[in-house]
Amino acid sequence: MKRLVGLGFEVVVESGAGTSSRIPDAEFAAVGGKIGKAADVAKADVVLKVRRPSEAELKGYKAGAAVLATMDPYGNDAAVAAMAKAGVTAFAMEFMPRITRAQVMDVLSSQANLAGYQAVIDGAAEYDRALPMMMTAAGTVPAAKVFIMGVGVAGLQAIATARRMGAIVTATDVRPAVKEQVASLGAKFLAVEDEEFKAAETAGGYAKEMSKEYQAKQAALTAEHIAKQDIVITTALIPGRPAPKLVSAQMVASMKPGSVLVDLAVERGGNVEGAVAGKIVTTANGAKIVGHLNVPGRVAASASLLYAKNLFAFLETMVDKTSKQIAINRDDELVKATMLTDAGKVVHPNFANAAA
Ligand code: NAD
């Protein structure tokens, strides 16, 4: 807020917007913000949001307004088309390229890091034993075995967190680059390291969708391992595709009563068979599958702190420092990568169908 005011913006905050992060209206007002209501969006040249605006909300937006949010556009062509129709210039923060200049604007990283941490906390809270080994006069509590499936930003933080809590940690991924990172965090790597594995990373650093044959080999390798785990945390995603199914109902059934699975991919279809978005499911064999929604929101104050930095850093690139006006450089690679709609049209190449 303070920095937005410093850039020359007149800033209006929707009353109560900071409640979940324990930032009262008065705190925004103290650094130069005006406290308003949702309808004030009609006057805004720039709208900073957590999620994309609904069609109903868009009715109140000014044509030409820049909207920065996590847009979740895949599979939501109608919502993208609605933003074009409303005439707003919409930016999908999650499309920020993973280049050095844009690291400070990378919402996927800032939020996935927190999600990875919180997944371990949630898993530990549902687990009815201690995580670290404890040698006491009354006996020894064995260390919990934690298995992390998918070692991107969230997975790496989950490994680090589980290690800090004293668990014995193993991890798997389909990208070879991960192997060394897992070892450097003191965990053991487990994967089918065949020719397909060696080529599983895209130029952008993401995972490819693996063949049916690879998935079968991967399942065979992990099935035996999962049966011995106390907590399994899954984070595997493939950009623009449903999350890969990594844990079958049979694997869940092989786990000991009291074991816990935390599925961070549940909003994208889930990695664990039987995971239900927004619910904790107890299976017939007494295992629990945790499918919390919006996991970064469970550490709301930290999520908000980092997300606000991400938004500010991107917006700052769109402000002419001399005239203090919005000046979007449509040739900038960050703008090109994130802009979904502009001047009444869907402009992002991945959503050409939404334009129809
Ligand atoms: P993501 O959220 O897209 O996926 C999570 C993990 O799931 C990935 O590691 C992926 O390889 C894995 N996965 C996919 N399919 C799988 C399967 N079938 N089995 C097991 N694992 C599977 O990933 P992310 O956290 O966004 O990270 C993607 C890449 O981006 C990484 O290489 C990361 O280091 C890189 N990155 C770079 C920057 C930067 O340079 N600015 C910032 C953040 C992340």
Boltz pocket constraint, residues with backbone or C-beta under 6 A from the ligand:
constraints:
  - pocket:
      binder: B
      contacts: [[A, 97], [A, 98], [A, 99], [A, 100], [A, 102], [A, 103], [A, 106], [A, 108], [A, 109], [A, 112], [A, 149], [A, 150], [A, 151], [A, 152], [A, 153], [A, 154], [A, 155], [A, 172], [A, 173], [A, 174], [A, 175], [A, 204], [A, 205], [A, 206], [A, 207], [A, 208], [A, 210], [A, 235], [A, 236], [A, 237], [A, 238], [A, 239], [A, 244], [A, 246]]
      max_distance: 6.0
